[in-house]
């Protein structure tokens, strides 16, 4: 599923490093622990205890770790769709991550993205060439349960933003409030969450 993700200019810029050896996972976990300790100190003191209580990786617990990379030179210097937005190869690699994530969830597997890591150190550890960009370090495996809501929302770290506050019409609007539309969007969002959305829209 990840390899069949959409990519701009059909670049297919991704590679997948499948990490199974315990010794390699332990070294990656060490990179995480160092970065995580640094990250904790970047938050306000009032939030540090909550931050430290969060489960932010499953490197050692998961049977398989996957590092998704991006080869920025794979499709050559001029690529359809990347002529004016040079980062489309990186964005395409993230599409592969999203496809993998959705496929894993459909199979009842948990997938976590470990982004608290020094990318340069990770590149050296995994022997990734300098022209290849590590895009995502993923942990995949069976989990005890899936959260009903995102964990950061459940613990009060951040709320889900109202969809109505994120929609603009025709151009960016600092103050956009369309009461009938917002009311309909709120109803649709509630229907999606309680499972009645498709039945109400498809009859």
BELFENMO-V799952 format. One record per helix or strand of 3 or more residues. SS is the DSSP state (@ for helix, = for strand). FROM is the first residue (numbers start at 1). TO is the last residue. If there is no record, write none. Layout:
ss=SS from=FROM to=TO
ss=SS from=FROM to=TO
This chain:
ss=@ from=8 to=10
ss== from=14 to=19
ss=@ from=22 to=40
ss=@ from=45 to=53
ss== from=64 to=71
ss=@ from=88 to=106
ss== from=110 to=113
ss=@ from=119 to=126
ss== from=132 to=141
ss=@ from=151 to=154
ss=@ from=163 to=166
ss=@ from=179 to=194
ss=@ from=197 to=202
